[in-house]
Amino acid sequence: MSRTAAINKPIHSITKFTTLDYPNHLACIFWFAKCNMACPYCYNPHIVQGNGILSIDEALAFLQSRIGRLDSVVLSGGECTLYLHLEDFCRSIKALGYKIKIDTNGSNPNRLQALISQDLIDYVALDYKAPKSSFITLTHYRHFEHLEESLALLQRSNIPFEVRTTLHSDLLTPNDINTIIQDLHQKGYSGIYYIQRYLHVNETLGNTKEPLNIFDENQLLKIIPIQFRN
């Protein structure tokens, strides 16, 4: 995909209605094409590897048609912060009266800072993919420090946010999750840490199979609030 195409048509698809992805809100989801990580359990390979087919104008026209029926927009992917004109897009969404939640892998703290400083987002879900020791192996992305910068930025802000990890028990052990828990605790994270159970689909980015290992939740440290999600 050319750079021009990525700018002009960055959105792969739209989920027109959800009550699950933004707590206590009626939202739609814009799925941005492409990602700078390659997690093997990712169930959106068509989005991560595919091209965008919808323009920003088409997305805004959809939102125009849903005024009064939806109150929020979730920007997900892929990785929405890769889009070069995300601030302008968020500004246009806000002008229509919607709240905005973003799902991010934390790899772009500078863009996150820009969104926060301009009051363009209302909620953030930050994916903490793996502990530092196995981060590159799992994500194929080198810069763990960018995740740390994003987390620190969110903690300094007034933006409501959550930290979450997708759990595939063949890829992450209780020790791995405890390492994340300890890191969050040491960094002063006081919110709920959400552990999302891997749900198997036939097509994943790394052709991941059903997990074979049993994950013993009783081994997890109880030093921060934890909640499992299906």
C-alpha positions, 0 to 999 in steps of 0.5 A, a space after each residue: 500500500 502506498 503512503 498516499 493510500 494509507 493517508 487517504 483510506 486508513 480505515 479497514 472496516 467499521 463495527 456499527 454498534 457495540 456496548 462492550 468496547 467502551 464501558 457504559 457507552 453506545 459506540 461504534 468501532 473504526 478498525 485502522 489498518 496496519 500495526 507495528 507489532 505482530 502478536 501471534 494470537 492476533 485475531 485481526 490478521 486481515 486488518 493488520 496485513 490488509 489495506 484500508 478501504 474507507 476514507 476519513 470522509 466516509 467515516 465522518 459521514 457514517 458518524 453524521 448518520 448516527 448522531 443521537 443513536 451513538 454517543 462514542 467512537 472507539 478507534 482500534 486496529 491494527 494500531 490507530 496511532 500510526 495514522 499520521 492525521 489522527 489528531 485532525 480526525 479526532 477533532 472532527 469526531 469531537 465536533 460531532 459531539 462524540 466521545 472517543 476511546 482509543 485502543 493502543 499498544 503504547 508504541 507511540 507516546 508522542 501521538 498519545 501526548 498530542 491527543 491528551 494535551 489537546 483534549 481529544 480523547 476520553 478513555 484509553 485501553 493500553 495493551 501491555 502485551 508481555 513482560 520486558 524479558 519476552 516482549 520482543 519475542 511475542 510482539 516482534 517490536 523492539 521498544 518496550 520503553 515506548 510502552 513504559 512512556 505511554 503508561 507514565 504519560 497516562 498516569 500523569 494525565 486525567 484521562 480514564 484508562 485501563 491496562 490489559 493483557 491478552 492471555 494465551 497460556 502457551 505464550 504467557 505463564 503465571 510468572 509472566 503475568 506476575 512480572 507484569 503485575 509487579 511492574 504495574 504495582 511498582 509504577 503506581 498503577 491503581 486501576 483494574 488490570 484486565 486479563 483477557 482470555 484468548 478466544 480461539 479463532 481459525 485465523 490468527 496472525 501466527 496461526 496460533 492453536 488452542 492453548 495446551 497449558 493450564 493457567 493457574 489463576 491462583 498463582 497470581 499476585 493480589 497486589 493490584 485489582 485483577 479482573 478476567 475477561 472472556 
